[in-house]
Amino acid sequence: MGAGASIPATEEEAKAAGFTDEQIAEYKARKRTIIILFGPPGSGKGTQAPRIVEALETPQLSTGDMLRAAVAASTEVGKKADEVMKAGALVDDDLVAAIIKDRIAADDCKSGFLLDGYPRTVGQAEKLDALLKESDESVSMVLRLCVPDEDLEQRICGRWIHQASGRSYHASNKKPKSLGDGAEPSPENMLDDETQEPLMQRKDDTKEALVERLKGYHEMTTPILDHYKAVVKEVDAAKAPEEIGPQIDEHVAAFKPAAAPAEAAPAAE
Ligand code: AP5
């Protein structure tokens, strides 16, 4: 199914477009592909997510990005989340669950979605399961990016982001073109390759906040691996990005979309 292909929104529309009852029944019986991209801060979730989005043609839903957007827009949610996030702590379960509930009901999640950074506690996992159960669905796969803690400080503290696009760079692993050899990274020489706009560092990308983020990850987040143990797949993400991609592709291949009725030829008149 191409990104631009339109799936009839209702059964009536599908019938009007010429789909047979069998095609409609088969499509209705399909469950959404729901993947959780799991890993500690800096493990590469944001780096690898576009690969899965492209393969499955489903959106990446990052609760971190959604919360940062809320903070930037000074919404009520953003005001509640700002200080908590800066300190590297976790935002309230109910608040994040409410954001996700609304988001996964959107039209672009019709065939599935990739959760990045959610659920992060067993409480959030239980809320997600209960929500999915309402539509007789469940999590299809938890893709776990395994990276030892000692690799993460270098990744997190060297990360620079282009805020408008979300493009992510690193002061030594993935330099922007503007950073000359041997130069000390600064807002003046860390510029987005495409727009030449200044890059920024996240407020929680500090050594101090990382200690808190990792504490939260080990104490509150890793227990969800046991919760989903039947569907967890592991990836060795301590390697270079080009060695991680093929491992991800292998696990994702099982969920690649087959031809949907929208692609199948409508029944002959
Ligand atoms: P969130 O935005 O989700 O942050 P995170 O989980 O800490 O993950 P990061 O975005 O920091 O790392 P990443 O794994 O995406 O790594 P990346 O690919 O960028 O959450 C932020 C905060 O929001 C939380 O602390 C919490 O307060 C709140 N929050 C969010 N969701 C919540 C929830 N569900 N409940 C409660 N609170 C919530 O890579 C990092 C760097 O490493 C980059 O510079 C990259 O270039 C580099 N890199 C990537 N891969 C490699 C590699 N293989 N080798 C070398 N360098 C690499």
Residues whose N, C-alpha, C, O or C-beta is under 5 A from the ligand:
A	BS01	AP5	G39 P40 P41 G42 S43 G44 K45 G46 T47 T63 G64 D65 V84 M85 G88 A89 L90 V91 V96 D116 G117 Y118 P119 R120 R155 I156 G158 R159 S168 Y169 H170 N173 K174 A237 K239 A240 P241
